[in-house]
Amino acid sequence: MGGRGAGRHGPGAGGGRLRRFADAEPTWLYVDPGRYRQGVGRVLLRHALAADDSAAIECTVPAGNDHARALYDSAGLVVVGTKTGKPAGNERFAATGHAMEWHRP
């Protein structure tokens, strides 16, 4: 659930935020609960995938976050493993998540 270096921010997208700490890894992509199911997460994810020219992008979806997992699945990311560690940007606790990858067509 890593990430390194200085944070970079993507667009606010009207209720959502993308925060990146590491190249080729969207570290925090989240949507205000009042804006769920309005396409904001999809816009943020499209931006993250389009803005990075890496051949592959990895992200980790917290275990139990079924809505986020469905979003990433629908965008073509696939689960490559499950890991436990301290999330980048919030190292006070450990969490379990599904490592997912997306490969540029």
FIMIVO-414837 format. One record per atom (N, C-alpha, C, CB): residue number from 1; atom name; x, y negated, z. Coordinates in steps of 0.1 Angstrom, whole numbers. Atoms other than C-alpha are relative to their C-alpha. Glycine has a CB too. Example, Ala and Ser with C-alpha at 12.3 -4.5 7.8 and 13.67 -1.06 7.14 Angstrom:
<sites>
- 1	N	9	12	0
- 1	CA	123	45	78
- 1	C	9	-12	0
- 1	CB	-10	0	12
- 2	N	-9	11	0
- 2	CA	137	11	71
- 2	C	-8	-11	8
- 2	CB	4	-5	-14
</sites>
This chain:
<sites>
- 1	N	9	12	0
- 1	CA	0	0	0
- 1	C	9	-12	0
- 1	CB	-10	0	12
- 2	N	-11	9	-1
- 2	CA	31	-20	-6
- 2	C	-2	-13	-7
- 2	CB	12	5	-4
- 3	N	0	13	6
- 3	CA	39	-54	-19
- 3	C	12	-7	5
- 3	CB	-13	-8	2
- 4	N	-12	7	-4
- 4	CA	69	-76	-18
- 4	C	0	-14	-5
- 4	CB	13	7	-5
- 5	N	-2	13	5
- 5	CA	79	-112	-22
- 5	C	-11	-10	3
- 5	CB	2	1	-15
- 6	N	10	11	-2
- 6	CA	59	-144	-24
- 6	C	-13	3	-6
- 6	CB	6	-13	-5
- 7	N	13	-2	6
- 7	CA	22	-144	-30
- 7	C	-3	-8	-12
- 7	CB	-10	-3	11
- 8	N	4	7	12
- 8	CA	7	-154	-63
- 8	C	-15	2	0
- 8	CB	6	5	-13
- 9	N	15	-1	0
- 9	CA	-30	-162	-67
- 9	C	-5	-1	-14
- 9	CB	-5	-12	9
- 10	N	7	1	12
- 10	CA	-53	-157	-96
- 10	C	-12	-10	2
- 10	CB	-5	14	-5
- 11	N	11	10	0
- 11	CA	-85	-176	-104
- 11	C	-10	3	12
- 11	CB	-8	1	-12
- 12	N	10	-2	-10
- 12	CA	-111	-182	-77
- 12	C	-13	7	-5
- 12	CB	-4	-14	6
- 13	N	11	-7	6
- 13	CA	-138	-169	-101
- 13	C	-13	-1	7
- 13	CB	4	14	-2
- 14	N	13	2	-6
- 14	CA	-167	-183	-82
- 14	C	-4	10	10
- 14	CB	-10	0	-11
- 15	N	3	-9	-11
- 15	CA	-166	-161	-51
- 15	C	10	11	1
- 15	CB	-14	5	-2
- 16	N	-10	-11	-1
- 16	CA	-136	-139	-57
- 16	C	14	-5	0
- 16	CB	-2	10	-12
- 17	N	-14	5	-2
- 17	CA	-99	-140	-52
- 17	C	9	12	-4
- 17	CB	3	-5	14
- 18	N	-10	-10	3
- 18	CA	-69	-121	-66
- 18	C	13	-5	6
- 18	CB	2	3	-15
- 19	N	-13	4	-6
- 19	CA	-37	-122	-45
- 19	C	10	11	-3
- 19	CB	-1	-2	15
- 20	N	-10	-9	4
- 20	CA	-6	-106	-58
- 20	C	13	-3	8
- 20	CB	3	-1	-15
- 21	N	-13	1	-6
- 21	CA	26	-99	-39
- 21	C	11	6	-8
- 21	CB	0	6	14
- 22	N	-10	-8	7
- 22	CA	44	-75	-62
- 22	C	-4	0	-15
- 22	CB	2	14	5
- 23	N	3	-1	15
- 23	CA	48	-74	-100
- 23	C	-7	13	-2
- 23	CB	13	-1	-8
- 24	N	7	-11	5
- 24	CA	24	-50	-116
- 24	C	-9	7	11
- 24	CB	9	10	-6
- 25	N	8	-5	-10
- 25	CA	4	-45	-84
- 25	C	-9	-11	6
- 25	CB	8	6	11
- 26	N	9	9	-6
- 26	CA	-27	-65	-76
- 26	C	-1	4	15
- 26	CB	-14	0	-7
- 27	N	-1	-4	-14
- 27	CA	-23	-65	-38
- 27	C	-13	-2	7
- 27	CB	11	-8	7
- 28	N	13	3	-6
- 28	CA	-56	-81	-27
- 28	C	-9	-5	-11
- 28	CB	1	-10	12
- 29	N	11	5	9
- 29	CA	-86	-84	-50
- 29	C	-13	2	7
- 29	CB	1	8	-14
- 30	N	12	-1	-8
- 30	CA	-117	-92	-32
- 30	C	-11	-10	-4
- 30	CB	3	-2	15
- 31	N	11	9	4
- 31	CA	-151	-108	-37
- 31	C	-8	-3	13
- 31	CB	-10	7	-10
- 32	N	8	4	-11
- 32	CA	-172	-128	-12
- 32	C	-13	9	0
- 32	CB	-4	-15	-1
- 33	N	12	-8	0
- 33	CA	-200	-105	0
- 33	C	-13	-6	-6
- 33	CB	-3	4	14
- 34	N	12	6	6
- 34	CA	-226	-130	-11
- 34	C	0	0	-15
- 34	CB	0	-15	5
- 35	N	-1	0	15
- 35	CA	-214	-126	-47
- 35	C	1	14	-5
- 35	CB	12	-8	-4
- 36	N	-1	-14	5
- 36	CA	-214	-88	-48
- 36	C	-10	3	-11
- 36	CB	-2	10	12
- 37	N	9	-5	10
- 37	CA	-230	-71	-78
- 37	C	-4	-11	-10
- 37	CB	-13	5	6
- 38	N	2	11	10
- 38	CA	-227	-103	-100
- 38	C	11	-1	-10
- 38	CB	-1	-13	8
- 39	N	-10	-1	10
- 39	CA	-197	-93	-121
- 39	C	13	-8	4
- 39	CB	-5	-6	-12
- 40	N	-12	8	-4
- 40	CA	-171	-114	-101
- 40	C	12	9	1
- 40	CB	-3	-7	13
- 41	N	-12	-10	-1
- 41	CA	-149	-83	-93
- 41	C	4	4	-14
- 41	CB	-5	12	8
- 42	N	-4	-5	14
- 42	CA	-150	-72	-130
- 42	C	8	-11	-7
- 42	CB	-13	3	-8
- 43	N	-7	11	6
- 43	CA	-139	-107	-141
- 43	C	15	-1	6
- 43	CB	-7	-14	3
- 44	N	-13	0	-7
- 44	CA	-110	-107	-115
- 44	C	9	12	-5
- 44	CB	-2	1	15
- 45	N	-8	-11	4
- 45	CA	-99	-72	-125
- 45	C	4	-2	-15
- 45	CB	-9	13	1
- 46	N	-4	3	15
- 46	CA	-100	-81	-163
- 46	C	12	-10	0
- 46	CB	-12	-5	-8
- 47	N	-10	10	0
- 47	CA	-79	-111	-155
- 47	C	13	6	4
- 47	CB	-4	-12	10
- 48	N	-12	-6	-5
- 48	CA	-54	-91	-135
- 48	C	7	9	-11
- 48	CB	-3	8	13
- 49	N	-6	-9	10
- 49	CA	-50	-65	-163
- 49	C	5	-7	-12
- 49	CB	-11	10	-4
- 50	N	-4	8	12
- 50	CA	-48	-91	-191
- 50	C	12	-8	3
- 50	CB	-11	-8	-5
- 51	N	-10	10	-3
- 51	CA	-24	-114	-172
- 51	C	14	7	2
- 51	CB	-3	-7	12
- 52	N	-12	-7	-3
- 52	CA	2	-87	-166
- 52	C	4	8	-13
- 52	CB	-1	9	12
- 53	N	-4	-7	12
- 53	CA	22	-73	-196
- 53	C	7	13	3
- 53	CB	9	-9	-8
- 54	N	-6	-13	-3
- 54	CA	34	-42	-178
- 54	C	-7	11	-7
- 54	CB	0	2	15
- 55	N	5	-11	6
- 55	CA	29	-9	-194
- 55	C	-10	8	9
- 55	CB	10	10	-5
- 56	N	9	-6	-9
- 56	CA	12	4	-163
- 56	C	-1	-9	13
- 56	CB	5	14	5
- 57	N	3	8	-12
- 57	CA	-4	-12	-132
- 57	C	-5	10	10
- 57	CB	-10	-12	-3
- 58	N	5	-8	-11
- 58	CA	-9	5	-99
- 58	C	-7	-9	11
- 58	CB	12	8	7
- 59	N	7	6	-12
- 59	CA	-33	-5	-71
- 59	C	-4	10	9
- 59	CB	-12	-9	-5
- 60	N	4	-10	-10
- 60	CA	-45	11	-39
- 60	C	-14	-5	4
- 60	CB	10	1	11
- 61	N	13	4	-4
- 61	CA	-82	11	-31
- 61	C	-2	7	14
- 61	CB	-11	5	-10
- 62	N	2	-6	-13
- 62	CA	-90	16	6
- 62	C	-10	12	0
- 62	CB	-5	-11	10
- 63	N	9	-12	-1
- 63	CA	-106	50	14
- 63	C	-13	-6	6
- 63	CB	6	11	9
- 64	N	13	4	-5
- 64	CA	-143	45	19
- 64	C	-6	-13	-7
- 64	CB	1	-3	14
- 65	N	5	12	8
- 65	CA	-146	14	-4
- 65	C	-5	5	-13
- 65	CB	11	-11	-1
- 66	N	5	-6	11
- 66	CA	-168	31	-28
- 66	C	-4	-9	-12
- 66	CB	-13	8	3
- 67	N	3	9	11
- 67	CA	-179	0	-47
- 67	C	13	-4	-8
- 67	CB	-6	-13	6
- 68	N	-13	3	7
- 68	CA	-143	-10	-54
- 68	C	5	12	-8
- 68	CB	11	-5	10
- 69	N	-5	-12	7
- 69	CA	-134	25	-64
- 69	C	-8	2	-13
- 69	CB	-2	13	9
- 70	N	9	-1	12
- 70	CA	-164	26	-89
- 70	C	5	-11	-10
- 70	CB	-14	-2	4
- 71	N	-4	10	9
- 71	CA	-152	-7	-104
- 71	C	13	4	-7
- 71	CB	2	-14	8
- 72	N	-13	-4	6
- 72	CA	-116	5	-109
- 72	C	-2	12	-9
- 72	CB	10	4	11
- 73	N	3	-11	9
- 73	CA	-129	38	-123
- 73	C	-6	-4	-13
- 73	CB	-10	10	7
- 74	N	7	5	12
- 74	CA	-151	19	-148
- 74	C	10	-7	-9
- 74	CB	-12	-9	3
- 75	N	-10	8	8
- 75	CA	-120	-1	-159
- 75	C	11	9	-6
- 75	CB	6	-11	8
- 76	N	-9	-10	5
- 76	CA	-101	31	-167
- 76	C	12	3	9
- 76	CB	6	-6	-12
- 77	N	-10	-4	-9
- 77	CA	-79	34	-136
- 77	C	-3	14	5
- 77	CB	1	-10	12
- 78	N	2	-14	-5
- 78	CA	-73	69	-124
- 78	C	7	2	13
- 78	CB	5	10	-11
- 79	N	-6	-3	-13
- 79	CA	-65	82	-89
- 79	C	12	9	-3
- 79	CB	-10	7	10
- 80	N	-12	-8	2
- 80	CA	-29	95	-88
- 80	C	5	6	14
- 80	CB	11	-8	-6
- 81	N	-4	-5	-14
- 81	CA	-27	102	-50
- 81	C	-7	-8	11
- 81	CB	15	-1	1
- 82	N	5	7	-12
- 82	CA	-38	92	-15
- 82	C	12	-3	9
- 82	CB	-11	8	7
- 83	N	-12	3	-9
- 83	CA	-14	74	9
- 83	C	-5	-8	12
- 83	CB	10	-7	-8
- 84	N	3	8	-12
- 84	CA	-14	59	43
- 84	C	12	-9	3
- 84	CB	-3	9	12
- 85	N	-11	10	-3
- 85	CA	6	28	52
- 85	C	-5	-13	4
- 85	CB	9	-1	-12
- 86	N	4	13	-4
- 86	CA	5	-8	62
- 86	C	-2	-9	-13
- 86	CB	11	-7	9
- 87	N	3	8	12
- 87	CA	-12	-30	36
- 87	C	8	-13	-1
- 87	CB	-15	-4	0
- 88	N	-8	12	2
- 88	CA	9	-58	21
- 88	C	-8	-12	4
- 88	CB	5	-1	-15
- 89	N	7	12	-5
- 89	CA	0	-91	37
- 89	C	-8	1	13
- 89	CB	-10	-4	-11
- 90	N	6	-2	-13
- 90	CA	-15	-75	68
- 90	C	6	13	6
- 90	CB	-16	2	-2
- 91	N	-8	-12	-4
- 91	CA	11	-52	83
- 91	C	-3	3	15
- 91	CB	15	-3	-1
- 92	N	3	-3	-14
- 92	CA	-6	-51	118
- 92	C	-6	13	2
- 92	CB	-9	-11	5
- 93	N	7	-12	-2
- 93	CA	-24	-19	111
- 93	C	3	9	-12
- 93	CB	-15	-2	1
- 94	N	-1	-10	11
- 94	CA	-22	13	90
- 94	C	-14	3	-6
- 94	CB	7	13	5
- 95	N	12	-3	7
- 95	CA	-48	22	64
- 95	C	3	11	-10
- 95	CB	-6	-13	-7
- 96	N	-1	-10	10
- 96	CA	-55	50	40
- 96	C	-7	-5	-13
- 96	CB	-6	14	5
- 97	N	6	4	13
- 97	CA	-61	44	3
- 97	C	3	9	-11
- 97	CB	4	-14	-3
- 98	N	-2	-7	12
- 98	CA	-63	59	-31
- 98	C	9	-8	-9
- 98	CB	-14	4	-6
- 99	N	-9	7	10
- 99	CA	-34	50	-54
- 99	C	-6	3	-13
- 99	CB	15	6	1
- 100	N	6	-1	13
- 100	CA	-48	43	-88
- 100	C	9	-7	-10
- 100	CB	-14	-7	-1
- 101	N	-8	6	11
- 101	CA	-30	36	-121
- 101	C	-8	-3	-12
- 101	CB	11	9	-4
- 102	N	6	4	13
- 102	CA	-40	19	-153
- 102	C	12	-1	-10
- 102	CB	-8	-13	0
- 103	N	-11	1	10
- 103	CA	-19	23	-185
- 103	C	-5	-8	-12
- 103	CB	4	14	-4
- 104	N	4	9	12
- 104	CA	-20	-3	-213
- 104	C	-2	9	-12
- 104	CB	10	-10	-2
- 105	N	3	-8	12
- 105	CA	-36	12	-244
- 105	C	10	-3	-11
- 105	CB	-14	-2	-6
</sites>
